[in-house]
Amino acid sequence: MASEKLRSFVADTLALVVFFTIVSGLNERFIAGMSWSEVALSRSIGAPLMVLTARP
């Protein structure tokens, strides 16, 4: 039972990070006009923050 919850938690968290990293990165690049290096920096800061704030 506990391993199923852990597996579900990891799968949900991974899906969240992958999906929003791609969507937010494209938004920052093509809508906001940021350079690819700025997008990479933003996403490298944003991904850990997503994990900390989105799960609770």
matplotlib code that plots the C-alpha trace (Angstrom):
import matplotlib.pyplot as plt

x = [0.0, 2.7, 4.7, 1.7, 1.3, 5.0, 4.8, 1.7, 3.4, 6.5, 4.6, 2.3, 5.3, 7.3, 4.3, 3.8, 7.4, 7.8, 4.5, 4.9, 8.6, 7.7, 4.6, 6.2, 9.4, 7.6, 5.5, 8.5, 10.4, 7.7, 5.2, 7.4, 10.4, 13.0, 16.2, 16.8, 19.5, 16.9, 14.3, 16.8, 17.6, 14.0, 13.0, 15.9, 14.6, 11.0, 11.1, 12.1, 9.7, 6.9, 7.7, 7.6, 4.4, 2.3, 2.2, 0.6]
y = [0.0, 2.5, 1.6, 2.3, 5.8, 6.5, 5.4, 7.5, 10.5, 10.2, 9.7, 12.7, 14.9, 13.9, 14.5, 17.9, 19.0, 17.7, 19.2, 22.6, 22.8, 22.4, 24.6, 27.3, 27.2, 27.7, 30.4, 32.3, 31.9, 32.7, 34.9, 36.7, 36.9, 35.5, 34.0, 30.3, 30.9, 32.9, 30.2, 27.5, 29.6, 30.3, 26.7, 25.5, 27.7, 27.1, 23.2, 22.9, 25.5, 23.7, 20.5, 22.3, 24.3, 22.3, 19.0, 20.3]
z = [0.0, 0.9, -2.2, -4.4, -2.8, -3.2, -6.9, -7.5, -5.8, -7.9, -11.1, -10.4, -9.5, -12.5, -14.8, -13.2, -13.7, -17.2, -18.5, -16.9, -17.8, -21.4, -21.4, -19.4, -21.3, -24.6, -23.2, -21.8, -25.1, -27.7, -25.7, -23.3, -25.7, -23.3, -24.7, -24.4, -21.7, -19.7, -20.2, -18.9, -15.9, -15.2, -15.5, -13.4, -10.6, -11.3, -11.3, -7.6, -6.6, -8.4, -6.5, -3.2, -3.7, -6.1, -4.2, -1.0]

ax = plt.figure().add_subplot(projection="3d")
ax.plot(x, y, z, "-o")
ax.set_aspect("equal")
plt.show()
